[in-house]
Amino acid sequence: MEKEHLHLLIHEEIYLLSQDEIINEESGEVQEEVRESSTVAEPEPEPVAKQEKADSKESAPEVDEATKEEPHQESPHIPHHDLPDSKPLPFAVFHTSRDPAENELLHKIIDACKIPESDYKVFSNGFDQAVKFKKALVFVPEAKAFYTPIPYKGSEFLCSRPLSVLAADVNEKARLWGALQKFVK
């Protein structure tokens, strides 16, 4: 620890002795007459940018100390972003299909679940981690588990094969429908 920080640890007053007063280290006695001193030792305040000043003195012209101003640092501006809806959606659907027939199939699936229009939202750009939801249906080509609810950040989602696969395979539709009946309750 450096000497200039010792005052942070010492909670007693420390008095300065004048230069002509010498204390014998072994006996602790003062060799000359000691006068009571009311001066408390305090470390000299050091400028924050000590190294910068030393560097700038070498290259900058001398400035009168009386006219020199202390540097003032402004607080950084922290932008505030209002989220449009911080309340989690009751049900979210994520897919990437652009085919009108596949989108029609998606709306038939949602209608079969009997979810009110105000309680769900469809996202056509794939899964978005920024969207907060209670439950979600995600159409993806690969997943750890299809048609099994997966917990996610205090909510859960169900992965399904892509809409293109469901449109062509009746067995996949049946598996999705069986899982959705349990998931949407």
C-alpha positions in Angstrom: 0.0 0.0 0.0 1.3 3.4 -0.8 2.0 6.0 1.9 -0.5 8.5 0.5 -3.4 6.2 1.3 -2.5 5.4 4.9 -4.7 8.2 6.2 -7.7 6.1 5.1 -6.7 3.4 7.6 -5.5 5.5 10.6 -8.4 6.9 12.6 -6.3 8.9 15.2 -4.9 12.4 14.8 -1.3 12.5 13.8 0.7 15.6 14.7 3.6 17.0 12.8 6.7 17.8 14.7 8.9 20.6 13.6 12.2 19.8 11.9 14.3 20.7 15.0 12.5 18.1 17.2 14.0 14.6 16.9 12.5 11.6 18.7 14.8 8.8 19.9 13.4 5.6 18.3 14.5 3.2 21.0 13.3 5.2 24.1 10.5 7.2 22.4 11.8 10.4 24.2 12.1 13.7 22.5 15.6 15.0 22.6 14.6 18.7 22.5 11.7 20.3 24.2 8.4 19.3 22.6 5.8 21.9 22.2 2.1 21.0 21.8 1.3 21.3 18.2 -2.2 21.9 17.0 -1.3 21.1 13.4 -2.9 17.8 12.2 -1.0 16.0 9.5 -2.9 15.5 6.4 -1.7 14.2 3.1 -1.3 16.7 0.3 -4.2 16.3 -2.2 -2.9 15.0 -5.5 -4.5 15.9 -8.8 -6.3 13.0 -10.5 -4.5 13.4 -13.8 -1.0 13.6 -12.3 0.7 11.9 -15.2 -1.2 13.9 -17.8 -0.1 17.1 -16.2 3.6 16.0 -16.2 3.3 15.1 -19.9 1.5 18.3 -20.8 4.0 20.5 -19.0 6.8 19.3 -21.2 5.0 20.2 -24.4 2.5 23.0 -23.4 3.5 26.6 -22.6 3.3 27.7 -19.0 -0.1 28.8 -17.7 -0.6 31.1 -14.8 -1.8 29.0 -11.8 -4.4 31.6 -10.8 -6.2 31.5 -14.1 -6.0 27.8 -14.5 -9.4 26.1 -14.0 -9.9 22.6 -12.5 -11.1 20.1 -15.1 -14.8 19.4 -14.9 -16.0 16.0 -15.9 -19.7 15.7 -17.0 -21.7 12.6 -16.3 -22.2 10.4 -19.3 -25.6 10.5 -20.9 -27.4 7.2 -20.5 -30.1 6.8 -23.1 -33.5 5.6 -21.9 -35.3 3.2 -24.2 -39.0 2.6 -23.6 -40.0 -0.9 -24.6 -43.3 -0.9 -26.5 -44.8 -3.7 -24.4 -42.9 -5.1 -21.4 -45.9 -7.3 -20.4 -45.3 -10.9 -21.7 -47.6 -12.1 -24.5 -49.9 -15.0 -23.5 -49.0 -16.9 -26.7 -46.4 -16.2 -29.4 -45.9 -18.0 -32.7 -42.5 -17.9 -34.5 -42.0 -19.1 -38.0 -40.1 -18.2 -41.2 -42.5 -19.3 -43.9 -43.3 -17.0 -46.9 -45.6 -19.4 -48.7 -49.3 -18.3 -48.6 -50.5 -21.9 -48.4 -48.2 -22.5 -45.4 -49.4 -19.3 -43.7 -53.0 -20.4 -44.2 -52.2 -23.7 -42.5 -50.6 -21.7 -39.6 -53.8 -19.7 -39.1 -55.9 -23.0 -39.2 -53.7 -24.4 -36.5 -54.1 -21.3 -34.3 -57.9 -21.2 -34.9 -58.1 -24.9 -33.9 -56.4 -24.0 -30.6 -59.2 -21.5 -29.9 -56.9 -18.8 -28.8 -58.5 -15.3 -28.9 -56.8 -12.9 -31.4 -55.9 -10.5 -28.6 -54.0 -13.2 -26.8 -51.5 -14.2 -29.5 -49.0 -12.6 -31.9 -47.4 -14.2 -35.0 -43.7 -13.4 -35.7 -42.6 -14.3 -39.3 -38.8 -13.8 -38.8 -38.1 -16.8 -36.7 -37.5 -17.0 -33.0 -36.7 -13.7 -31.3 -35.2 -13.7 -27.8 -36.3 -10.2 -27.2 -40.0 -11.1 -27.2 -41.4 -11.9 -23.8 -44.1 -14.6 -23.8 -45.8 -17.1 -21.4 -46.1 -19.8 -24.1 -44.8 -20.0 -27.6 -45.0 -22.2 -30.6 -41.8 -22.3 -32.7 -41.5 -23.8 -36.1 -37.9 -24.9 -36.7 -36.1 -27.5 -38.8 -34.0 -28.7 -35.9 -34.6 -28.8 -32.2 -33.6 -30.7 -29.1 -37.1 -32.0 -28.7 -40.1 -31.7 -31.0 -43.7 -31.6 -29.6 -42.5 -31.5 -25.9 -42.8 -28.3 -23.8 -39.4 -26.7 -23.1 -38.9 -24.3 -20.2 -37.4 -20.9 -21.2 -36.8 -17.9 -18.9 -39.9 -18.4 -16.7 -42.0 -19.4 -19.7 -42.1 -22.4 -22.0 -42.3 -23.1 -25.7 -43.1 -26.0 -28.0 -41.0 -26.8 -31.1 -42.6 -28.0 -34.2 -41.3 -29.1 -37.6 -41.5 -26.3 -40.2 -44.8 -25.5 -41.8 -43.5 -26.8 -45.2 -43.0 -30.3 -43.5 -46.4 -30.2 -41.8 -48.2 -29.3 -45.1 -46.7 -32.4 -46.7 -46.9 -34.9 -43.8 -50.2 -35.8 -42.1 -48.4 -37.7 -39.3 -46.4 -34.6 -38.3 -49.7 -32.6 -38.2 -51.2 -35.2 -35.9 -48.2 -35.1 -33.6 -48.3 -31.3 -33.4 -52.1 -31.3 -32.8 -51.7 -33.9 -29.9 -48.9 -31.8 -28.3 -50.8 -28.5 -28.8 -54.0 -29.8 -27.0 -51.9 -30.4 -23.8 -49.8 -27.3 -24.3 -52.5 -24.7 -24.8 -54.9 -25.7 -22.0 
